[in-house]
Each structure stands twice: as C-alpha cells, then as structure tokens.
Amino acid sequence: METPQKQVRITRSIPGKLEIPDACMQVLGEGLATRELLKPFVLGAHALVTMYTDPVDDKMLDAAGEQLQIVNNFAVGIDNIDLESCKDRGIVVCNTPDAVTEGTANVAFLLMLSTARRLIQADRYARSPEYPANGQLGMADFIGLDLCGKELLIVGAGRIGYAMALRAKSLGMRIAYVARSRHLEFEMAPIGARRVELDEGIVEADVVSIHTPLTPETRHLINAKRLKSMKSDAILVNTARGPIVDEAALVESLNSGHLWGAGLDVYENEPTVHPGLVACDRAVLTPHIGSAEERWRMAMTEMVQTSICAVFEGGEPPNRVV
C-alpha cells in the first residue's frame, strides 16, 4: 500500500523551489493572506511554511488538522505563532535565523544614512524640473547630519544588532547597546561598545537602532516619553517589528520637529503605514525588505527545506524553536 503524499502548504511565494521527496506543495499566492483565505488553504497540511504576517494560532491550527507536523516561519521572528499551542499539540516550530542578518543590517544602515543625508528630499528634487531650472545648488541646500564620532544605540544585542554596529564603526561612530544581559562580543574589539540601560542610552544617543524581538515586554518599548527624551537632532531606525515603536507618538515627534528623522522598514499595523509617516519627508520608508537580498532569501528557502525534510524523516530539524 502506497504511503499518502505529505502536503506542504506555502502561504506566499518564496524564492527558489522546495525539493521535498514525495511531497505535494501548494502556494497560496501573492498579497496578504487573510484568515479567511488561510483556513481552507491549510486544511490537510503536514507542513506549513508561513510568513511573519500569518496568524498561526489555535483557530489556524484547528483548521489545518491533527496531521500537521511542522510550522516553519519564513523569518527569524516568530511573534505571529502561538508557540504554546504548537507545543501542546506536538507541532514542531522552526524559523530561519542567520540568513536574515546581513541583509537586515544592510537595510538598517541604509535607512540611517538615507535619513541623515535627507535622501528622500534630494531624490525628489533631482527628479523634478526644478533641478535643471534652478541650476547649481547653493551650499546651504540639502545639508544633512554628519554621523562621524556620533553615538549609535543598539537596542537588542543579537546577530543583526552586532552586524549593524560593525557597519556603524566604519563611519567612526561610537556604540552603546541595551540588552537583558552582558554581551562581551559587543564590548571587545572591533566594536568596543558600552552597555547601558535604555532610559540612559536613549537620552545620549544620536541614532537609536532597534533590533529586539517583539514580545509583550517590548511592545511600545519606544513610547512617547522615550521619544521626547531623545535629542532633537536624533534619528530612530527600526528594522525589527513595528509595534515596538508607538507609531502615533513617533509621528508627533517628527511633526513637532523634535526628532531629525526616522528610517523604518516595519510598521505598527503592517502593511498599513500611518498616514503621518507617509506624509513626512523626514521619514524614510521601506516595505519590510530587510532580508531581501537574493543570496539570503535563497538560504532561507534551503533552511525551510532542511527542516521540513528532517521532520518528515523523523529526525531533529535545525533551527527548531519548539
């Protein structure tokens, strides 16, 4: 008697192709996968490849059925997955760490520099008829911030925070970091960072870059009070998770002129972006593209394939979270 094919359901198209022996793979498609679309799609799945926007909770797990063996998030963050529910049901949960590190750090660095050097305004001007009509720019036009010798505060001393710190050192920036425990790798050469408490470091920082996971404790970690305590010419960068920042409070800080600017790859109600951010020239916005470099996205696909194959074969998958 033939063994029934394993069913692998992928909620969004991914780069490359999963090569999983004796498995039937289906992709839901492009665009945001709503709960109404997801529930019938996941029915009968043995493996789910999910995105950070997919709600993997009791209702979704019930819809999939008791045969579900593994949920593999195509991301390093797993705040969209009910880990306790998966654990209670004996469902393996995996993610794709490491592969997102370099790409996300690159975007964080890009957002920092783009905000400091007023890239949005300069780009818009260069595309407009005003540029050739006005002739040569004056030496007082489009003046940005110099980051050499300034202090970068890394909030969340993980792999991406470390990679961002390395990049900032190339500009001659000083580094401070916030973490629940001491990280000697941040304090040793070449970074030479100092560990600070958030409320101390955010007052002194010229740039604050967020690299901490979203948890109940970190939701609105950067709130109105902390934003008001930042320097008036400071920059906030967020490539972690949107709800870590109180977006309405950030808009108020930008509109009041208190903050120089913000560079954001993630949003509180993603994919909706606060209209105040959309309208603000001092906010540089990207659509959650942190890991979107071909090499790393292909590596994420390989990680998912390895983990699913291991579970289907009765082995222990790498990158297991639960």
C-alpha positions as CSV (number, residue, x, y, z in Angstrom):
1,M,0.0,0.0,0.0
2,E,1.4,3.4,-1.1
3,T,2.1,6.0,1.6
4,P,0.0,9.1,1.0
5,Q,1.9,12.2,-0.1
6,K,2.8,14.7,2.5
7,Q,1.1,18.0,2.0
8,V,3.2,21.2,2.2
9,R,1.3,24.5,2.1
10,I,3.2,27.7,1.5
11,T,1.3,30.9,2.3
12,R,3.3,33.2,0.0
13,S,5.6,32.6,-3.0
14,I,9.2,32.1,-2.0
15,P,12.5,32.3,-4.0
16,G,13.8,29.1,-5.4
17,K,12.0,25.8,-5.1
18,L,11.5,23.4,-2.2
19,E,12.8,19.9,-3.1
20,I,10.9,17.6,-0.6
21,P,10.7,14.0,-1.7
22,D,7.2,12.5,-2.1
23,A,5.5,15.7,-1.1
24,C,2.8,17.8,-2.7
25,M,3.4,21.5,-2.5
26,Q,0.9,24.3,-2.9
27,V,1.4,28.0,-2.8
28,L,-1.5,30.3,-1.8
29,G,-0.2,33.2,-3.9
30,E,0.7,36.8,-3.6
31,G,-0.6,39.5,-1.4
32,L,-1.7,39.5,2.3
33,A,-3.0,36.1,3.3
34,T,-6.2,36.8,5.4
35,R,-7.6,34.4,7.9
36,E,-10.5,33.7,5.6
37,L,-8.1,32.6,2.8
38,L,-5.7,30.8,5.1
39,K,-8.2,28.5,6.9
40,P,-9.4,26.5,3.9
41,F,-5.9,26.6,2.4
42,V,-4.1,24.9,5.4
43,L,-6.7,22.1,5.7
44,G,-4.8,18.7,5.5
45,A,-1.3,20.2,5.6
46,H,1.5,18.2,7.1
47,A,3.8,21.2,6.9
48,L,3.1,24.9,6.8
49,V,5.5,27.5,5.5
50,T,4.3,30.8,7.0
51,M,5.1,34.4,6.7
52,Y,5.5,36.9,9.6
53,T,2.1,38.3,8.9
54,D,0.2,35.0,9.1
55,P,-1.6,34.4,12.4
56,V,-0.7,30.8,13.4
57,D,-3.0,30.4,16.5
58,D,-5.5,27.9,17.8
59,K,-8.0,28.6,15.1
60,M,-5.4,28.2,12.3
61,L,-4.0,25.0,13.8
62,D,-7.6,23.6,14.2
63,A,-8.2,24.4,10.6
64,A,-5.1,22.6,9.5
65,G,-5.9,19.3,11.3
66,E,-4.3,16.8,13.6
67,Q,-1.9,15.6,10.9
68,L,0.1,18.9,11.0
69,Q,3.7,18.2,12.0
70,I,5.7,21.4,11.4
71,V,5.2,25.1,11.1
72,N,8.3,26.8,9.5
73,N,8.2,30.6,9.6
74,F,10.0,32.2,6.6
75,A,11.5,34.7,9.0
76,V,13.6,34.8,12.2
77,G,10.8,36.5,14.2
78,I,8.1,34.1,15.5
79,D,5.7,36.6,17.2
80,N,2.9,35.6,14.8
81,I,3.0,32.0,16.1
82,D,1.3,30.7,19.2
83,L,4.3,28.6,20.5
84,E,2.5,27.2,23.5
85,S,-0.4,25.9,21.4
86,C,2.1,24.3,19.0
87,K,4.0,22.7,21.8
88,D,0.8,21.3,23.4
89,R,-0.2,19.8,20.0
90,G,3.3,18.3,19.4
91,I,3.9,20.5,16.4
92,V,7.5,21.4,15.6
93,V,8.1,25.2,15.0
94,C,11.2,26.3,13.1
95,N,12.4,29.7,11.8
96,T,15.2,30.9,9.5
97,P,17.9,32.7,11.6
98,D,21.3,33.9,10.5
99,A,20.2,34.2,6.8
100,V,18.4,37.5,7.6
101,T,21.4,39.0,9.5
102,E,23.4,40.7,6.7
103,G,20.5,41.9,4.6
104,T,18.6,43.4,7.5
105,A,21.8,45.1,8.9
106,N,22.3,46.5,5.4
107,V,18.8,48.0,5.3
108,A,19.2,49.4,8.8
109,F,22.5,51.1,7.8
110,L,20.9,52.3,4.6
111,L,17.9,53.8,6.5
112,M,20.3,55.5,8.9
113,L,22.4,57.1,6.2
114,S,19.4,58.0,4.0
115,T,17.7,59.7,6.9
116,A,20.8,61.6,7.9
117,R,21.6,62.7,4.4
118,R,18.0,63.7,3.5
119,L,17.8,61.2,0.6
120,I,14.0,61.4,0.1
121,Q,14.1,65.2,-0.4
122,A,17.2,65.1,-2.6
123,D,15.8,62.3,-4.7
124,R,12.5,64.1,-5.3
125,Y,14.3,67.3,-6.2
126,A,16.7,65.6,-8.6
127,R,13.7,64.1,-10.5
128,S,11.8,67.4,-10.6
129,P,12.1,70.1,-13.3
130,E,13.2,72.4,-10.6
131,Y,16.7,71.0,-10.6
132,P,17.8,72.0,-14.1
133,A,15.7,75.1,-13.9
134,N,17.4,76.4,-10.7
135,G,20.9,75.5,-11.8
136,Q,23.6,74.7,-9.3
137,L,22.5,74.2,-5.7
138,G,23.5,76.6,-3.0
139,M,26.0,75.3,-0.4
140,A,23.2,75.6,2.2
141,D,20.8,73.3,0.4
142,F,20.1,69.7,1.5
143,I,22.5,69.8,4.4
144,G,22.4,66.6,6.4
145,L,23.8,65.2,9.6
146,D,27.4,64.1,10.0
147,L,27.5,60.8,11.8
148,C,31.3,60.6,12.3
149,G,32.0,60.4,16.0
150,K,28.3,60.3,16.9
151,E,26.8,57.6,19.2
152,L,24.7,54.7,17.9
153,L,22.5,53.0,20.5
154,I,21.8,49.3,19.6
155,V,18.6,48.1,21.3
156,G,18.8,44.3,21.2
157,A,22.3,42.7,21.2
158,G,21.7,39.9,18.8
159,R,23.2,39.0,15.4
160,I,21.6,41.8,13.5
161,G,22.4,44.4,16.1
162,Y,26.1,43.3,16.1
163,A,26.2,43.5,12.2
164,M,24.7,47.0,12.4
165,A,27.3,48.0,15.0
166,L,30.1,46.8,12.7
167,R,28.8,48.9,9.8
168,A,28.5,51.9,12.0
169,K,32.1,51.6,13.1
170,S,33.1,52.2,9.5
171,L,31.7,55.7,9.9
172,G,33.7,56.3,13.1
173,M,30.6,56.0,15.3
174,R,30.7,55.2,19.0
175,I,28.5,52.3,20.0
176,A,26.3,51.6,23.1
177,Y,24.0,48.7,23.5
178,V,20.9,47.7,25.5
179,A,20.4,44.1,26.4
180,R,19.0,42.0,29.3
181,S,22.4,40.5,29.9
182,R,26.0,41.5,29.2
183,H,27.4,40.7,25.7
184,L,31.2,40.7,25.7
185,E,31.4,40.4,22.0
186,F,29.9,43.9,21.8
187,E,32.4,45.2,24.3
188,M,35.5,43.7,22.7
189,A,37.3,44.9,19.6
190,P,36.4,45.9,17.0
191,I,33.2,47.3,18.3
192,G,34.2,48.4,21.8
193,A,30.7,49.2,22.9
194,R,29.4,50.1,26.4
195,R,26.3,48.5,27.9
196,V,23.7,51.0,29.1
197,E,20.1,51.0,30.4
198,L,17.6,52.1,27.8
199,D,16.5,55.2,29.5
200,E,20.1,56.3,30.0
201,G,21.3,55.4,26.5
202,I,18.3,56.9,24.6
203,V,19.0,60.3,26.1
204,E,22.6,60.3,24.9
205,A,22.2,58.6,21.5
206,D,22.4,60.4,18.2
207,V,20.9,57.3,16.4
208,V,18.8,54.6,18.0
209,S,18.5,51.4,16.0
210,I,16.1,48.7,17.1
211,H,17.0,45.0,16.8
212,T,15.0,43.3,19.6
213,P,12.2,40.7,19.1
214,L,8.6,41.7,19.6
215,T,7.3,40.4,22.9
216,P,4.7,41.7,25.4
217,E,7.5,43.5,27.2
218,T,8.9,45.2,24.1
219,R,5.5,46.3,22.6
220,H,5.7,50.2,22.6
221,L,9.1,49.9,24.2
222,I,9.8,53.2,22.3
223,N,6.9,55.2,23.6
224,A,6.1,58.9,23.7
225,K,8.1,59.5,26.9
226,R,11.2,57.9,25.5
227,L,10.8,59.7,22.2
228,K,10.6,63.0,23.9
229,S,13.8,62.2,25.9
230,M,15.8,61.8,22.6
231,K,18.0,64.5,21.2
232,S,16.2,66.9,18.9
233,D,18.6,66.0,16.1
234,A,18.5,62.3,16.7
235,I,17.4,59.5,14.3
236,L,15.3,56.4,15.0
237,V,15.8,53.3,12.9
238,N,13.5,50.3,13.2
239,T,14.1,47.1,11.2
240,A,12.8,44.7,13.9
241,R,9.0,44.8,14.4
242,G,6.7,47.7,14.0
243,P,4.8,47.5,17.3
244,I,8.0,48.1,19.3
245,V,7.5,51.7,18.4
246,D,4.4,53.8,19.3
247,E,3.8,55.0,15.8
248,A,1.4,57.8,16.7
249,A,3.9,59.1,19.2
250,L,6.7,58.9,16.6
251,V,4.6,60.9,14.1
252,E,4.0,63.6,16.7
253,S,7.8,63.8,17.5
254,L,8.6,64.1,13.8
255,N,5.8,66.7,13.0
256,S,6.8,68.8,16.0
257,G,10.4,68.9,14.8
258,H,11.7,67.2,17.9
259,L,13.4,64.4,16.0
260,W,15.6,64.9,13.0
261,G,14.1,61.8,11.3
262,A,13.2,58.1,11.2
263,G,14.1,55.2,9.0
264,L,11.6,52.4,9.1
265,D,11.3,49.0,7.4
266,V,8.4,47.8,9.7
267,Y,5.2,49.3,10.9
268,E,2.8,49.0,13.8
269,N,-0.2,47.9,11.8
270,E,1.7,46.4,8.9
271,P,1.1,46.5,5.9
272,T,-0.8,49.7,6.7
273,V,1.6,52.7,7.2
274,H,0.5,55.6,9.4
275,P,-0.6,58.5,7.1
276,G,1.5,60.8,9.2
277,L,4.6,58.8,8.2
278,V,3.6,58.7,4.6
279,A,3.3,62.5,4.5
280,C,6.6,63.1,6.4
281,D,9.7,64.0,4.3
282,R,11.9,63.2,7.3
283,A,10.7,59.6,7.4
284,V,12.5,57.1,5.1
285,L,10.2,54.2,4.5
286,T,10.8,50.7,3.0
287,P,8.2,47.9,2.8
288,H,9.8,45.3,5.2
289,I,12.6,44.3,2.8
290,G,15.2,43.7,5.5
291,S,16.4,40.3,4.2
292,A,15.5,40.8,0.6
293,E,18.9,40.0,-1.0
294,E,18.9,37.0,-3.3
295,R,21.7,35.1,-1.5
296,W,20.0,35.3,1.8
297,R,16.4,34.6,0.6
298,M,17.7,31.5,-1.2
299,A,19.4,30.5,2.1
300,M,16.1,30.8,3.9
301,T,14.4,28.5,1.4
302,E,17.2,26.0,1.9
303,M,16.7,26.2,5.7
304,V,13.0,25.5,5.3
305,Q,13.6,22.6,3.1
306,T,16.1,21.0,5.5
307,S,13.8,21.4,8.5
308,I,10.7,20.0,6.8
309,C,12.7,17.0,5.4
310,A,14.1,16.3,8.8
311,V,10.7,16.3,10.4
312,F,9.1,14.1,7.7
313,E,12.0,11.7,8.1
314,G,11.6,11.5,11.9
315,G,14.8,13.4,12.6
316,E,15.6,16.6,14.6
317,P,15.4,19.7,12.4
318,P,17.9,22.5,12.7
319,N,16.6,25.9,13.7
320,R,14.0,24.4,15.9
321,V,12.2,26.8,18.2
322,V,9.6,24.5,19.7
